[in-house]
């Protein structure tokens, strides 16, 4: 497993790392998560990311990592706990972090991120949206000064608001999800350049778009999925045809595409089993994609440069369509 430096933190992390949402009750029974996590660590993964809102992900990681002797870099987040959660309540913020430590079975964590600081109405972290302010910033600084966290971060999904927060220079790491992959490139417009300017570590979440790029859905792409716009349908067909031409699986192309960007420190895999871990790591170890492949993938991505208006945020392949938005 190749290592990359996580921006100005100086931490050396595996370029393929573990995302905590699917190492939880979402991903399957505990023993399956344990097997997947231990297999990943045995193959060189040394970074895990979780959050209070990832179901029981912190608790699962805490139980599994208590069996592991080698150092593992842990990132978790503020947000979503206790209920009802008030992001401007200092006591809520400390209680959230203290519960994270308890569940993770740690005295400290390496990185603490503010969860979705870029989505007003999800968590209203700031009193002034022109700059990060308020108790969350103060709590992070206090925890860092006390040695309970080493570095601070942002974990978000927007393509523009997140970039504005990055440019404040107040954070060490950014996790951006759902907006940098084979077909979705919004983060490349502002988020990634802003993070590079600030010397931040860059972590990509959901490189396979929570399954929409993990395996093929030829029948739905060609004959069903009424929520697919005509441009997106044509784009998927072009991508599938090109991967057939070069003999590469969709998941391998997705992982290798993200890791072909030298500015990306690592990408998170949502592996549900040891077999998926092995497949994802094999893809990463194949190395960056050749320039001619990247050029063709850029051309295919440019067929739909922005999300169509009615496209669900999470593409519901294999599931019932419930209308535009976070379906």
C-alpha positions in Angstrom: 0.0 0.0 0.0 1.4 3.3 -1.1 1.5 6.1 1.5 0.9 9.8 0.9 1.5 12.9 3.1 -1.8 14.4 4.4 -1.0 18.0 3.6 0.6 20.1 6.2 -0.3 17.6 9.0 2.8 15.6 8.0 0.9 12.4 8.7 1.6 9.6 6.3 -1.6 7.8 5.4 -2.5 4.9 3.1 -3.8 6.2 -0.2 -6.8 3.9 0.1 -8.5 4.1 3.5 -11.6 3.0 5.3 -14.8 4.9 5.5 -16.9 4.3 8.6 -20.4 4.4 7.3 -20.2 0.9 5.8 -18.2 -0.4 8.7 -21.4 -0.1 10.8 -24.8 -1.7 11.0 -25.4 -0.2 7.5 -22.8 -2.5 6.0 -23.8 -5.7 7.7 -23.2 -7.7 10.9 -20.3 -6.9 13.2 -18.2 -10.0 12.3 -18.3 -9.1 8.7 -17.1 -5.5 9.5 -14.4 -6.9 11.8 -13.1 -9.2 9.0 -13.1 -6.4 6.5 -11.4 -3.9 8.8 -8.7 -6.4 10.0 -8.0 -7.5 6.4 -7.6 -3.8 5.3 -5.1 -3.1 8.1 -3.2 -6.3 7.3 -2.9 -5.1 3.7 -1.5 -1.7 4.8 -4.5 0.6 5.4 -3.6 2.9 8.3 -6.4 5.6 8.2 -10.1 5.3 9.2 -12.8 7.9 9.0 -16.0 7.8 11.0 -18.6 10.1 12.5 -21.4 10.1 15.2 -24.0 10.1 12.4 -22.6 6.9 10.8 -24.9 4.7 12.7 -22.8 2.7 15.1 -19.6 3.2 13.1 -17.6 4.7 16.0 -18.5 1.8 18.3 -17.7 -0.8 15.7 -14.3 0.7 14.9 -13.6 1.1 18.7 -14.2 -2.6 19.3 -12.3 -3.8 16.2 -9.3 -1.4 16.6 -8.9 -2.5 20.3 -7.5 -5.8 18.8 -4.9 -4.0 16.6 -1.4 -3.4 17.8 -0.1 -1.2 15.0 -0.9 2.6 14.9 -4.0 3.6 13.1 -4.8 7.2 12.3 -8.4 8.0 13.3 -10.6 10.8 12.1 -14.1 11.5 13.5 -16.5 14.4 13.5 -18.5 16.8 15.6 -22.2 16.8 14.9 -25.5 15.0 15.4 -25.2 14.3 19.1 -26.8 14.7 21.6 -30.3 14.9 20.3 -31.6 17.4 19.6 -28.2 18.7 18.6 -27.4 22.4 18.8 -24.1 23.1 16.9 -23.8 26.5 18.8 -24.1 24.9 22.2 -20.6 24.5 23.7 -21.8 21.8 26.1 -23.3 19.7 23.2 -20.0 19.9 21.3 -17.9 18.7 24.2 -20.4 15.9 25.0 -20.3 14.8 21.3 -16.6 14.5 21.4 -16.4 12.8 24.8 -18.9 10.2 23.5 -16.7 9.7 20.4 -13.7 9.0 22.6 -15.7 6.5 24.7 -17.1 4.6 21.7 -13.7 4.6 19.9 -12.0 3.5 23.2 -9.4 6.2 22.8 -7.9 8.9 24.9 -7.4 11.2 21.9 -8.0 11.1 18.1 -5.8 12.3 15.3 -8.3 14.5 13.4 -11.6 16.0 14.4 -13.7 17.5 11.6 -16.8 19.7 11.6 -19.5 17.6 10.0 -21.2 19.3 7.0 -20.2 22.8 7.8 -21.3 23.9 4.3 -25.0 23.1 4.4 -27.2 25.7 6.1 -30.2 24.0 7.7 -28.4 20.7 8.2 -26.3 22.1 11.0 -26.2 25.8 11.5 -22.7 26.0 12.8 -22.0 29.6 12.2 -23.6 32.8 13.4 -22.0 34.6 10.4 -21.8 32.6 7.1 -19.1 34.9 5.7 -16.6 33.4 8.1 -16.4 30.4 10.5 -17.0 31.6 14.0 -18.8 30.6 17.2 -18.2 27.9 19.8 -17.2 25.1 17.3 -14.0 26.9 16.4 -13.3 27.6 20.0 -13.9 24.0 21.1 -11.6 22.7 18.4 -8.9 25.0 19.5 -9.3 24.0 23.1 -9.3 20.3 22.3 -6.1 20.8 20.3 -4.4 22.8 23.0 -5.2 20.0 25.5 -3.8 17.3 23.2 -7.1 15.5 22.7 -6.9 16.1 19.0 -3.9 16.7 16.7 -5.5 18.3 13.7 -8.8 19.9 12.6 -10.8 19.4 9.4 -14.0 20.0 7.4 -16.2 17.2 6.1 -18.7 18.4 3.5 -20.3 17.8 0.1 -20.9 21.2 -1.6 -18.7 22.4 -4.4 -18.6 26.1 -3.5 -19.5 26.8 0.1 -16.9 24.3 1.2 -14.3 26.1 -0.8 -15.0 29.4 1.0 -14.5 27.7 4.4 -11.3 26.1 3.1 -9.9 29.5 2.1 -10.1 30.8 5.7 -7.0 28.7 6.5 -8.5 27.6 9.8 -8.4 23.9 9.1 -5.8 21.2 8.3 -7.8 18.6 6.3 -10.8 18.5 4.1 -13.0 15.5 3.3 -15.2 16.2 0.3 -17.7 13.5 -0.7 -20.0 12.8 -3.7 -18.4 15.4 -5.9 -15.1 14.0 -7.3 -15.4 10.7 -9.2 -15.5 9.4 -12.8 -18.7 11.3 -13.7 -19.0 13.9 -11.0 -16.3 16.6 -11.0 -17.7 19.6 -9.2 -15.0 19.5 -6.5 -12.4 20.1 -9.1 -13.8 23.6 -9.8 -13.0 25.2 -6.4 -12.7 22.7 -3.5 -9.6 21.0 -4.6 -7.7 24.1 -5.9 -8.6 25.9 -2.6 -7.3 23.0 -0.5 -4.1 22.9 -2.5 -3.6 26.6 -2.0 -3.9 26.1 1.7 -1.6 23.1 1.9 -4.4 20.9 3.3 -4.7 17.2 3.2 -7.4 16.1 0.8 -9.6 13.1 1.4 -12.1 12.0 -1.1 -15.3 10.3 0.1 -17.5 8.0 -1.9 -15.3 7.7 -5.0 -17.8 5.2 -6.3 -20.8 7.4 -5.5 -22.2 5.1 -2.9 -22.6 2.3 -5.4 -23.6 4.1 -8.6 -20.1 3.5 -9.9 -19.3 0.4 -7.9 -20.9 -2.0 -10.4 -22.7 -1.8 -13.7 -26.4 -1.4 -14.2 -26.7 -2.0 -17.9 -30.4 -2.9 -17.9 -31.5 0.2 -16.0 -29.2 2.5 -17.9 -30.4 1.2 -21.3 -34.0 0.4 -20.6 -35.2 1.7 -17.3 -34.3 4.3 -14.6 -36.8 7.0 -15.5 -34.9 9.5 -13.3 -31.9 9.3 -15.6 -31.8 12.4 -17.9 -31.0 11.7 -21.5 -27.5 13.3 -21.2 -26.7 11.2 -18.1 -28.0 8.0 -19.8 -25.8 8.7 -22.8 -22.8 9.4 -20.5 -23.2 6.1 -18.7 -23.5 4.3 -21.9 -20.3 5.9 -23.2 -18.5 5.1 -20.0 -19.6 1.4 -20.1 -18.6 1.1 -23.7 -15.2 2.6 -23.1 -14.4 0.3 -20.2 -15.4 -2.6 -22.3 -12.9 -1.4 -24.9 -10.0 -1.3 -22.4 -11.1 -4.3 -20.4 -11.4 -2.5 -17.0 -14.0 -2.9 -14.4 -16.1 0.1 -13.3 -14.9 0.0 -9.7 -11.2 -0.3 -10.7 -11.5 2.7 -13.0 -13.3 4.7 -10.3 -10.7 4.1 -7.6 -7.7 4.6 -10.0 -9.2 7.8 -11.4 -9.3 9.5 -8.0 -5.9 8.3 -7.0 -4.4 9.5 -10.3 -4.7 13.0 -9.0 -1.5 13.7 -7.1 -3.2 16.4 -5.0 -5.5 13.8 -3.4 -4.0 12.3 -0.3 -6.4 9.3 0.0 -9.8 8.1 -0.9 -12.2 6.2 1.4 -13.5 2.8 0.4 -16.9 1.7 1.7 -16.0 -1.9 1.6 -18.6 -4.2 3.2 -16.5 -7.4 3.2 -12.9 -8.7 3.2 -13.3 -9.6 -0.5 -14.3 -6.0 -1.4 -11.3 -4.7 0.6 -9.0 -7.0 -1.4 -10.6 -5.9 -4.7 -10.3 -2.2 -3.9 -6.7 -2.5 -2.7 -5.8 -4.4 -5.9 -7.3 -1.6 -7.9 -5.3 1.0 -6.0 -2.1 -1.0 -6.4 -2.5 -1.0 -10.1 -1.5 2.6 -10.0 -2.6 5.8 -11.7 -4.5 5.5 -15.0 -2.5 6.2 -18.2 -2.8 9.7 -19.7 -4.8 8.6 -22.7 -7.3 6.8 -20.4 -7.6 10.0 -18.2 -8.2 12.1 -21.3 -11.0 9.9 -22.6 -12.6 9.8 -19.1 -12.4 13.6 -19.0 -14.2 13.7 -22.3 -17.0 11.4 -21.0 -17.3 13.5 -17.8 -17.7 16.7 -19.8 -20.8 15.2 -21.4 -22.7 16.2 -18.2 -20.5 18.8 -16.4 -23.2 19.6 -13.8 -26.0 17.5 -12.2 -29.3 17.7 -14.1 -31.9 19.5 -12.1 -34.1 16.5 -11.3 -31.3 14.0 -10.7 -31.4 12.5 -7.2 -28.3 13.2 -5.1 -27.8 9.5 -4.5 -28.6 7.7 -7.7 -31.2 5.0 -6.8 -30.1 2.2 -9.0 -31.9 -1.0 -7.9 -34.2 1.0 -5.6 -37.5 2.8 -5.9 -37.3 6.3 -7.2 -38.8 8.8 -4.7 -38.3 12.0 -6.7 -35.4 14.5 -7.0 -33.3 15.3 -4.0 -31.5 13.0 -1.6 -33.3 9.8 -2.8 
